[in-house]
């Protein structure tokens, strides 16, 4: 068997070998067997870099494409055919999902809800999105509230770190959508991000814009 892992943020999920396999912008580890994984590690090899025009934005998607291409080649598929298939991929729901324009503003939704995901999604749209943020209340899936932790506290901290940056705080999603619409500018982009029902802000934004 083989294990593929990508280099994200300068770190590997688990360092297993000093010789990473690089595929395009991704760093991949190929391990010969699980036995080698748990004992002495495994040798890595290098594949040709990928030069694909992807249909999805973001450095993290380029990393994912590198991993996917390596997996397909390992499975015995033709490299060029696999690369063409990857280039034709147009994404999936709630992963930088495009929702068209409203009032000259592009609307995009993403499921990112922890720091690494949020950083990757924001970086993917940085060139189009303005430097502003609106935060609504924390969505709790199965977690109990943590004393002293709130979305308002996060906004207050952001204001300290980035003085002058336009920031909004609205406990209700509908109010957050109104604030975001006020901050949006034609030619720009609004990214809704988070777990739960934050994607329901898209029709609200469309109405306000």
N, C-alpha and C positions, 0 to 999 in steps of 0.2 A: 504494500500500500504506500501511498504518498500523502504528505501533509503540506498544504500550502498556507503560508501566512504572509500578510502584507505589512510593509513598513509604513506606519502612520504616526505622524508627529514625532519622528525620530526614535520611536521605540518599537520593539518587537513584542508581541504578546508573550513570548517566552523565547529567550535566546538559547538556541540549540546548536549552533554552529557558527564559527567565525567567518564562514564563506557564504553569504546570502546569494541566492539566485535572483538576478535582476531582469525584470521583464518590463521594458519601457520605463515608466516612472514608479513601478512597483518593485519592492524587494521581496523575493519569494524564497522560502526554504523548502527544499525537496528532501524528504526523509525516506530512505529505502524501505524500512519496515518499522512497525511500532516497537519492535524489540530494540532496534537501534535508537529509537526515540527515548526509550526509558533507560538505556544503558550508556552507550558510548557516543551517541549522536550519529549523524550521518553526513556524508559528503554532499555538497551542493554542486550544481552545474549552472551554466549560463545559457540562456536562450537569446535569440535575436530581439532587439528592442522593437516595440510596437510603435507604428506611426499612424494611428487611426484618427479619423475625424469622427468623434463620438456624437451621438444624438442626445446625450444627457450632459449637463454641465458639472463642473466641480472636479477638483483634484482627487477627491475620494472616489469618484466614479472612474477616473483613469486608473487608480490603484486597483479597484475592483475588476476593471476590464483586463488588467495585466494578470491578475489571479485567474480569472475565468479562461483566458487564452491558454495559460499554462496548463490548467486542468484539462481542457479540450485536447491539447496536443498530447498530454500524458495518456488520455483515453484512446488515442490512436487516430484522431481526426486530422484532416489536412489543415495545416496552419493557415493558409490563405483563405480557405473557405470559412474557417472558424472566425478569422478576423473580419470578414465581410458580414457575417451574421452579427457579430458584436457591434459593428458600425451601424447596423440597422436597428439596434435596440433603442426604443423611445421611452424607456422608463416604466415605472409602475406607480400605482396609486399612492398618494401621500409621500412620495419621495421626490421633492422638488417638482411637484406636479403643476403644470401650467394650467391656469384657469382663464386665459384670455386677458383682454384689456377692459378697463372701465375709466372713462374720463382721461384717456391717454396714459393711464398707469397700469403696468403689468401686475397681475395677481398670481402669486405662486404659493402653494401650500406644501408643508413638509412635516413629517412625523417626529423630527428631531426633538428630544426632550431631556437629554443629558449633555453635559458640557462638551464632550468630544464631538457628538453629533451636531450640536448647535454651531460649534466653531466651523465644522466642515461645510454646513449648509450656508452659513452666513458668508464664508469665504467664496463659495460658488457664485453668489449673486452680488458680491461686493461692488463690482463695477457699475451696477445699475441701481442698487438700493442706496437711499440716502442714509446719512449717519444719524438715525433717530430710532427710538424704541418705545413701544407701548407694552406694558406688562399687565396681565390680568391675574386673577387669583390662582394659586397653585392647584393643579388637578391631582387629587389623590386617587390612585387606582385601588390598591388594597392596603395602603399604608395608613397608619395612625398619624395625626398631626404631630409635628415635632415642636415642643415648646420653644418659643422665641424665634421660630423660622416662619417667615411670611414673604409673599411677593412684594409687599410694600417695603419691607426691610431691604430686599434686593435692589429696588429702585432707589432707595435712599443711598445705598452704598455706591451704586452706579453714578449717582450725582456727585458723590465725593471724588470718585476716581476720574470722571470725565466732566468736569465743570463746564457748563455752557452747552452741553449736548442736549438736544430736545428729548425729553423723557415724559412719558405719560403713565399714570397708574389708574386703573379702573377695575374694581372688583368684578363687575359684570361684563361679560363678553360683548354685549351690544354697545356698551359705552366705550369699550376698548376699540371697537371697530370705528366708531365715530371719531375718536381721537386720532387713530391711524389715518383716517381719510383726511382729516384736517392737516396732518403733517406731510401727506403725500404730495408730490409735484408731478405734473405731466412730463412724460419721458422717463419717469422713475419706476420703481418697483416696490410693492409691498409683499413681504414674506410673512405668512402666518406659520407659526411653528409650535409644536407641542403635542402631547398626548391628549386623550379625551376628545372633546367635541370642538376643539379650536378651529377645525376646518369649517365649521358652520358660520364662522365670521366672513367667509368669502362672499356669500350672497348679501350680507349686511354691508360689506365694503362696496360691493357693486352698486347698491342702492345709494349709499352716501356719496360716492364719487360721481 
